[in-house]
Amino acid sequence: MYDFIAIGLGPFNLSLACMAEPVENLNCLFLDKKTEFSWHPGMLLDGTTLQNPFMADMVTLADPTSRYTYLNYAKQHGRLYRYFIRENWYLDRHEFNRYCQWVAAQLSNVRFAHEVQDISYDEQEQVYQVCGVHAQTGTPFAYQARKLVIGIGSLPRFPGVFSQPADAAKAIHSGFYLEHKAQLQRCKNVTVIGSGQSGAEIFYDLLQGSAEHGYSLNWVTRSDRFFQMETAKLTLELLTPEYAEYFYGLPEAQKASTLSSQQGVFKGINQSLISKIYDSLDERSLHKLPPVKLLSNLGLQSAEQRDDGQWALRMKHQKLGNEFEHVTDGLIFATGYGYQLPGFIEGIRERIRWDAQGCYQASRTWAVDHQEREIYVQNVGLQSHGMANPDLGLACYRNGRLLHQLTGVDHYPCDPRIAFQEFSPRVGDGFTALAS
């Protein structure tokens, strides 16, 4: 019998596993269908980095003395002084993936290649039954737990623009870029849809090979510009526990409009990559090379793959209303990810609270069951908890709160005050509430 079972082993649940491991008398288990930890393998491009400083690792912001910190990983691999000399605040993605694999290999509470297929609740015993099969051997397993943490990852999201369902199946998403890169570079022209960080990384990577392989390149976004991620220090206070608490208390309509106004904080491109792209474009302009175009304000209306394999795209200018057709050999969508409810949830659906859109209705402490003390979720909650929810920098804070809920003991107290800003005045501190 486990105190809790967590399903899914992305960075958030891996962090929870690290923080749970040293807690005495806590019996927990983490399951994932993958055979090993892998974090967006299709986007492990050379030279790409995380958007968070290295301190946003699995455990440092909760317990910097833990054996699972990135600095201890660097020390154990003889890289600590090299990292010090490099003065690099941000880990590249390959290094982060290696670090996470190193962490996972040390944890006794982690089981890979365990595919959860069904969860049910035993009313008499008041426990959850978690069943599935070993992904490599097919051997069935069954575990029992008093509580659950569901932390499966999101899936690639495509715009609803395909004329035929078969075309959607042939489309390439940025999450699978590396396995399709050689195929794309054999095309005469390539079009990238989407202007977030992933779209920018793919565009820059393809830009470097355009001259060698001879393809033209188009980068298309419906936004009115290719905008930079906002990283000013006071702006980053929106990624703090205080702001997360404030955001959770907003009316639903206010939450939606607030998130819309914050696109530049969590959907932009980092400054260093924008600079690299601009410098490369400027250098290319001095030579006779295949054409490269950056096109803003173009919303994709439809996409159809023709018999010759080319893609016919219909686009609409978001400001002028004009429509255009664009034909391209290679096409890749950097259009983000979306959450899809796992099939194993059906057996406990009635124990979960749902909102009007059929999504989890998470409490302030990320509980989704009716009693708010048994089933918790990770990787969801942008609309309810704000943009701090998916940020790696707050993983330790959130996992500390989750462990408090799961065990009844606050093993990792949060700093009492982080943000200098107050997002709503405190009555009695020089402010008096007026009748509305």
C-alpha positions, -999 to +999 in steps of 0.1 A: +000+000+000+014+034-011+007+067+005+004+081-030+012+070-066+022+096-092+017+089-129+040+106-154+076+115-151+083+148-167+103+175-149+075+184-125+068+149-112+106+141-113+111+171-090+083+158-067+100+124-066+133+140-056+116+160-028+096+130-016+126+106-015+142+118+017+109+122+036+108+096+064+080+071+065+066+082+032+059+054+008+053+066-027+057+054-063+062+072-096+052+054-128+059+063-165+054+044-197+087+056-213+117+034-209+138+063-196+135+100-189+134+120-221+124+157-223+112+168-257+137+147-276+126+161-309+138+195-299+172+187-284+189+211-308+225+219-303+230+253-287+194+257-274+190+265-237+163+265-211+145+297-204+151+293-166+184+297-148+201+265-136+188+270-101+154+260-114+165+223-113+147+195-096+152+205-061+176+235-054+148+261-047+133+238-021+165+223-006+199+235-020+216+209+002+200+180-016+221+154-034+199+159-065+209+195-073+224+204-106+255+216-089+260+182-073+255+166-107+282+189-122+305+180-093+300+143-096+308+145-133+339+167-129+322+197-146+317+221-117+348+243-123+342+243-161+307+255-154+320+281-131+345+294-157+318+295-184+297+318-163+266+304-181+234+311-162+213+288-185+217+251-192+215+238-227+187+213-233+211+183-238+227+190-204+193+194-187+182+161-202+214+144-190+210+159-156+174+147-153+184+112-164+211+111-138+186+121-111+160+095-122+186+068-121+193+074-084+157+074-072+143+043-056+107+055-060+107+056-098+096+029-122+099+035-160+083+012-187+052+010-165+021+020-186-009+028-165-041+017-182-068+018-156-075+034-122-104+025-100-115+032-065-123+006-039-150+021-017-148-005+010-110-003+014-109+035+005-079+030-018-071+036-055-062+006-076-037+015-103-033-012-130-013-015-162+014-034-180+051-033-183+058-016-216+086-039-226+075-073-213+037-069-213+036-082-177+006-068-158+010-049-126-014-036-099-007-012-070-028+004-044-026+039-030-045+063-008-038+093-030-029+101-066-008+127-085-015+128-122+013+144-141+013+132-176+026+155-203+008+175-230+005+164-266+014+183-299-013+207-309-022+215-345-045+243-357-079+230-370-071+239-406-067+206-424-091+199-453-088+162-449-082+141-417-054+123-435-035+155-440-034+161-403-018+127-398+010+137-423+017+171-407+050+175-388+050+191-354+080+209-338+081+182-311+093+157-338+115+182-357+148+164-354+136+131-368+122+149-398+150+175-402+168+156-430+135+152-449+128+189-446+162+199-458+157+179-491+128+202-500+131+232-523+113+254-499+103+250-462+077+269-442+076+272-404+043+281-388+044+297-354+067+323-338+072+312-302+105+299-289+103+265-306+094+281-339+123+305-336+147+276-327+136+256-357+137+286-381+173+294-369+184+258-373+170+256-408+184+290-416+219+276-409+215+249-435+197+268-462+227+277-482+242+242-481+210+224-491+196+251-513+161+255-499+142+288-495+127+294-461+095+311-449+086+319-413+049+327-407+031+340-377-004+354-371+010+377-345+017+413-356+054+409-350+081+384-339+082+395-304+108+391-276+101+374-243+097+399-215+124+392-189+126+424-169+131+416-132+098+432-120+080+414-148+095+381-136+077+387-103+047+374-121+064+340-117+063+340-079+040+323-054+025+356-044+013+363-079+001+327-083-020+332-052-033+366-064-042+352-099-061+322-085-084+346-066-093+366-098-128+362-114-127+338-143-133+365-169-104+385-155-081+354-156-087+349-193-081+386-202-050+387-179-034+357-196-041+372-230-022+404-220+008+384-207+016+366-240+050+383-241+061+368-208+056+331-216+052+329-254+079+352-268+114+345-281+145+350-259+167+380-267+198+360-275+181+339-301+164+370-317+199+386-319+214+354-336+185+353-361+189+390-370+227+388-373+223+357-396+198+375-418+220+406-420+250+385-430+229+366-456+219+399-472+254+404-484+254+372-504+234+356-531+216+329-512+182+311-513+154+335-503+142+338-467+110+356-457+095+365-423+058+371-426+037+385-397+000+390-394-008+359-415-034+335-399-035+301-414-070+293-427-065+259-444-038+234-452-041+206-478-015+183-491-017+179-529-011+147-549+025+159-557+033+161-520+033+198-518+012+217-492-013+243-503-018+269-476-045+295-475-037+325-452-056+356-442-040+389-432-051+396-397-053+434-401-061+439-438-084+409-444-067+399-476-063+362-483-033+345-499-023+311-511+012+298-505+026+265-518+055+248-500+073+215-502+082+213-465+059+224-436+064+223-399+040+235-372+055+251-341+020+256-326+024+245-291+010+217-270-024+209-254-035+186-226-055+155-234-072+136-207-057+101-203-079+071-209-071+056-174-091+085-158-124+070-168-125+046-139-124+075-114-142+102-135-170+105-110-146+113-082-132+143-101-146+179-103-149+192-138-154+227-151-178+239-178-153+231-206-148+195-193-114+202-178-101+195-143-114+220-118-084+224-097-084+238-062-059+263-049-037+233-039-041+215-073-066+189-059-094+179-084-114+154-063-146+164-046-130+163-011-099+182-023-075+158-006-070+127-027-063+134-064-038+161-075-027+172-109+005+186-125+010+200-160-024+216-161-039+248-146-028+277-168-063+290-169-069+286-132-035+293-116-019+315-142+014+314-162+034+306-131+018+271-131+038+257-161+070+275-152+099+253-142+111+279-117+080+273-095+081+235-097+098+232-063+073+256-047+044+237-061+058+204-051+064+216-016+028+226-014+017+192-029+038+173-003+023+193+024-012+183+012-001+146+006+016+142+040+001+168+063+035+181+071+052+211+055+086+196+048+097+224+025+085+258+038+085+285+012+103+318+016+079+341+035+082+370+010+096+369-026+080+397-047+086+433-039+053+442-056+019+439-040-006+428-066-035+440-044-033+465-015-035+451+019-063+468+039-050+485+070-015+490+055-021+526+045-051+516+023-088+516+032-113+496+012-141+517-003-176+504-011-179+494-047 
